[in-house]
């Protein structure tokens, strides 16, 4: 059927709207698929609406380049049957194992917009409930790599590390990259922005240098300096992962198979040969117990064997934030202060040197942790950090004093004396987000007390920073409601014997 096209910014999904009478002519109804033929062809999800005039089709703007047409062009539209991958999704819903070809077809159809968000949701739900075995996850990982770009380095080996996240203030990436690169190894680090957290690595790194670059630039900087601090979303590395995350987030599910394939596909796409996985473990994190952390570590290492990727895992403490700062400029300042020689917070230094030390030992250095500390203490890591920042269009002479947090500050004080018994990571994240983090770069939280420390009534537990007074006030109200610090005395409970006459 020949029909006149009009493009509108109606959806990020490949969507086509046509009049009910035209839908009858092509034999389609809501949520069916149609093939649209312009200079090129594309598949779209059909929606039937009286909003559209007869003889006209309204397409999502995302289809404009795919069909290579403009407003007013006449296109051919025909009914398209469901892809075979829909039946494969049903197989996984029925707990059946999928072949490599079936998994690859699902990934390809997600990339080509042949599957609707409803069908992708069904896929994620099937994975969440029924899971995948190691062989399926390996096939899933390779399919995601093959449907995107890959970085081919002239140097080898290529080292990398990844934190599974879930703990705020985890600002170690620039420190680890700088130590490893200063030792002569290459670590091209791609990181994410925050999705549900208060600050992703790229959110704070972009406060002092560019993080958006193409694959060629990443390759050049990595091979010249030994390291890079890039936002992975700016490149076409395992793009299906980014598409799935957009569906996954509102569902509130993160299937184990999807998480494992997501992490490893990005690492394979970046050319990694050696990988360290940081598994933060503690109450309120993605990995609540040591037993769960060990299970993840086994899965990662088994997958590494299948994917020809040397993987080692580090289970790290995550019952409270890493360091004292949460939020872009606050985290950047704390990170750079440590590179400049500051000895606190010790938790940031210890974690960064432990992970860098594992990578150094992979690269042939004995006593990796000691070597990492030596590189950090000598100033070699800071020198390398400056080189990387300058290569990413930042200021070579960068100083921690350049990172000034928001001008509006609110102190949250303790209502009683005692000891910090617990700190809620989840509630601190919610407060920092209310203050404007990560979009407002000056927003966040600075902790004045940590677990186990003595607190007197009226002491400041943490400060809320923001670029907006209204947002800081809102965050302060949330802090009063959530009370993320639990203060207890040394006497937790008194037990008395019943009186006898």
Secondary structure, 3 states (H helix, E strand, C coil): CEEEEEEECCCCCCEEEECHHHHHHHCCCCCCEEEEECCCEEEEEEEECCCCCCCEEEEEHHHHHHHCCCCCCEEEEEEECCCCHHHHHHHHHCCCCCCHHHHHHHHHHHHCCCCCHHHHHHHHHHHHHHCCCHHHHHHHHHHHHHCCCCCCCCCCCCEEEEECCCCCCCCCHHHHHHHHHHCCCCEEEEECCCCCCCCCHHHHHCCCCCCCCCHHHHHHHHHHHCEEEEEHHHCCCCHHHHHHHHHHHHHCCCCHHHHHHHHHHHHHHCCCCEEEEEEEECCCCCCCCHHHHHHHHHHHHHHHHHHCCEEEEEEEECCCCCCCEECHHHHHHHHHHHHHCCCCCHHHHHHHHHHHHHHHHHCCCCCHHHHHHHHHHHCHHHHHHHHHHHHCCCCCCCCHHHCCCCCEEEEEECCCCEEEEEECHHHHHHHHHHCCCCCCCCCEEEECCCCCCEECCCCEEEEEEECCHHHHHHHHHHHHHHCCEEEECCCCCCCCCCCCC
